[in-house]
């Protein structure tokens, strides 16, 4: 098994989390929505698998490259 992160593309605010630890996700599912400069930016699952960690909370400021969701794949 390996893990793959879904990361922030820009410095932004975590506006909404749409997944949680233990959830099954498919590639392309929206995991979170970021807000930057009044724009909403969806974060999609790069792979399918099981969410093993969500190291951010709604309202948190994240930097470009920060891990938002960690997905375990087979």
PECORTA-V712126 format. One record per residue. N is the residue number from 1. RES is the residue in one small letter. PHI is phi as a letter, one per 20 degrees, with the letter a starting at -180 (NA if undefined). PSI is psi in whole degrees, 0 to 359 (999 if undefined). NEAR is the number of other C-alpha atoms within 8 Angstrom. Layout:
n=N res=RES phi=PHI psi=PSI near=NEAR
n=N res=RES phi=PHI psi=PSI near=NEAR
//
This chain:
n=1 res=x phi=NA psi=149 near=5
n=2 res=x phi=c psi=165 near=6
n=3 res=x phi=d psi=146 near=8
n=4 res=x phi=c psi=130 near=10
n=5 res=x phi=e psi=148 near=10
n=6 res=x phi=d psi=124 near=13
n=7 res=x phi=d psi=161 near=11
n=8 res=x phi=f psi=135 near=14
n=9 res=x phi=e psi=337 near=6
n=10 res=x phi=b psi=163 near=9
n=11 res=x phi=f psi=127 near=10
n=12 res=x phi=a psi=179 near=12
n=13 res=x phi=d psi=135 near=12
n=14 res=x phi=f psi=102 near=16
n=15 res=x phi=f psi=317 near=10
n=16 res=x phi=b psi=135 near=9
n=17 res=x phi=d psi=132 near=11
n=18 res=x phi=d psi=11 near=8
n=19 res=x phi=b psi=172 near=8
n=20 res=x phi=b psi=167 near=9
n=21 res=x phi=g psi=134 near=9
n=22 res=x phi=n psi=347 near=7
n=23 res=x phi=f psi=144 near=8
n=24 res=x phi=e psi=132 near=8
n=25 res=x phi=c psi=155 near=10
n=26 res=x phi=d psi=155 near=9
n=27 res=x phi=g psi=132 near=9
n=28 res=x phi=n psi=346 near=9
n=29 res=x phi=f psi=146 near=8
n=30 res=x phi=e psi=122 near=10
n=31 res=x phi=e psi=328 near=12
n=32 res=x phi=b psi=163 near=14
n=33 res=x phi=c psi=125 near=14
n=34 res=x phi=e psi=156 near=13
n=35 res=x phi=c psi=127 near=12
n=36 res=x phi=b psi=124 near=11
n=37 res=x phi=l psi=44 near=4
n=38 res=x phi=m psi=12 near=5
n=39 res=x phi=d psi=141 near=6
n=40 res=x phi=e psi=130 near=8
n=41 res=x phi=c psi=110 near=8
n=42 res=x phi=f psi=144 near=9
n=43 res=x phi=d psi=119 near=12
n=44 res=x phi=e psi=151 near=11
n=45 res=x phi=f psi=125 near=13
n=46 res=x phi=f psi=339 near=9
n=47 res=x phi=b psi=166 near=10
n=48 res=x phi=e psi=153 near=12
n=49 res=x phi=q psi=207 near=11
n=50 res=x phi=d psi=133 near=12
n=51 res=x phi=f psi=122 near=16
n=52 res=x phi=d psi=343 near=10
n=53 res=x phi=b psi=142 near=9
n=54 res=x phi=c psi=89 near=11
n=55 res=x phi=e psi=14 near=7
n=56 res=x phi=c psi=165 near=8
n=57 res=x phi=c psi=158 near=8
n=58 res=x phi=g psi=138 near=9
n=59 res=x phi=n psi=349 near=8
n=60 res=x phi=f psi=141 near=8
n=61 res=x phi=e psi=131 near=8
n=62 res=x phi=c psi=155 near=11
n=63 res=x phi=d psi=159 near=9
n=64 res=x phi=g psi=128 near=10
n=65 res=x phi=n psi=350 near=8
n=66 res=x phi=f psi=142 near=8
n=67 res=x phi=f psi=129 near=10
n=68 res=x phi=d psi=321 near=12
n=69 res=x phi=b psi=138 near=14
n=70 res=x phi=d psi=126 near=13
n=71 res=x phi=d psi=131 near=15
n=72 res=x phi=e psi=130 near=12
n=73 res=x phi=d psi=158 near=11
n=74 res=x phi=e psi=999 near=5
//
